[in-house]
């Protein structure tokens, strides 16, 4: 490459010198030609002047005057001097004509000089003048063109000299630059080698014959000085991995393929190394395979520890839900290979929330730890016990001989709860419910957890503290739930949902004081679906929030129409709110914005929440309810008596109305009948509820009233408002409009 560059520079210098010489020669020739043309132009001008002088002499003689002899002599002499040079620019024909005219003028002029008399008259003076003028112009033009050529040649020569000078300077600069670059590359090479020697990464260059032709200082620490071939590197791996490492070292490409191997260094310490191999055999500087071995032992150990932490429940030390799928895959593979049965068992702690609420979360955590210890001691060695979250546990039995063996294992888990648990200074008896699902088909293993959950909830439904094996009939119920969930996801709210309204009346007068909005759903696929079925499913799937928005908009739209139609201004409309809705930070703004959009006063709205919703989600729920009350909306505790039945706890919840659940009314009615009492007498429990509620000036409404005897007893107990089939069945918005509008008509029922 250097020789080629030198030849090219020499050739260019010679060519540049030739250009300079040629330009100088061209300039000299051009200047000579220009001078010659100037002489020709001068000669032509002299002839022209002489001819004009002689013509003027003729004119003087005609006028009777005598021209000067000396002047005529000079003019005649000029006619013969440089005539050939002066006529050179003319064509041969023009030159001959000019010579003829000049000869004639010369002859006539001699006669004039010799005899002092005018000769014959000459008529060609004008033609001669034009020919000589043309010759002078042509010569002048030739001179100018020659001078321009000379100037161009001078400029070219100057440029060539300047280029040559520039090339000399550039060559000197390039030589200096090349020298500095060579020194810089040498320094960079030394620096790179120092960095490689100091790097914890080992670097090797292996030629195509398998010899190690370069190694960094760290490479010496890994391999040792006495080893110098590819096979010496291979020998650092365990025997089982040597073939893989050998293939990896040979299978190099320009992209730098990498793989992780465990190697033992010269001190006998095993570690994990990421080995990268690049094929640089085409690079003259390297001419081989570049191998780097990076020690990643700490990274691997950290990754394994993070994986272990990610897969472990931090409280109990058991595997967590992340391990579940891997355990199921392992069980499925084992079924494929060995046959038998795989069993999955799920359980949780009955009443765990109550323990957390009464004893505190620290006691709840301690209980979970004790439960995990007992369950771990009750399982077989090859079974996998996991904490799925909260108080939920699962056990994967990859291989059991029979369904009976699976049930026996489940009963061992149940027996772990026989003895009470000591939590600090307290001793607590805890129960559990266990669900079991089994299969002999590897393809069904993934569904065992869901089937075991269904069985566990069936155990709870039966009272808990029992083992329930999965039953297809129970699975059908679960399938029904899945179908409802699927239908809700695709439901057209406007086409499938509608709202009915049930009156709330004053117990003595029968005056309608409020209307409760009740959601109804008719699915194209499932037909009419009870709210008791689809509302819990919608709550679980989260669809309840979108459904709730639709209900609020529909109810407020209808109520706005009633207000415009003149419904009694004291009548309110109430609607139910789920825990999911209360948990949504957008819920309160949505209610208030929708009410404002339809022109519904907040004071005529009542939000109904169940006592369990208010207490289970106390922090968030109470904050949302207080925001609604601050805006003027009243809060009603719905289904009172069906859950906690603890009015004392409800004193912490902002509410304006208590609605007694129908189940409590039926229970108290049945108890009175069994005791032989009068069904129309006052009920002490109802009276107690009214007394406590009256302290807060909260009216009490009883739901599910269906008989006159119930109404009479409730009135005697102090209940002021009732709701039920006795006083009014749920009706459409149009029916309510015809019954209660305009406001001037008394709004009473039965």
PyMOL commands that set and color helices and strands:
alter all, ss='L'
color gray80, all
select helices_A, chain A and resi 2-62+69-80+83-86+92-115+125-198+217-223+230-234+239-250+297-311+321-338+352-359+361-378+403-415+442-461+472-489+493-496+531-541+544-565+579-583+587-598+602-604+611-616+618-630+647-650+662-675+684-695+708-717+733-740
alter helices_A, ss='H'
color red, helices_A
select strands_A, chain A and resi 202-206+212-215+257-264+270-279+289-295+341-350+384-389+392-400+421-423+426-428+431-439+467-469+497-506+512-523+527-529+572-576+605-610+634-640+657-660+699-703+721-723
alter strands_A, ss='S'
color yellow, strands_A
deselect
rebuild
show_as cartoon
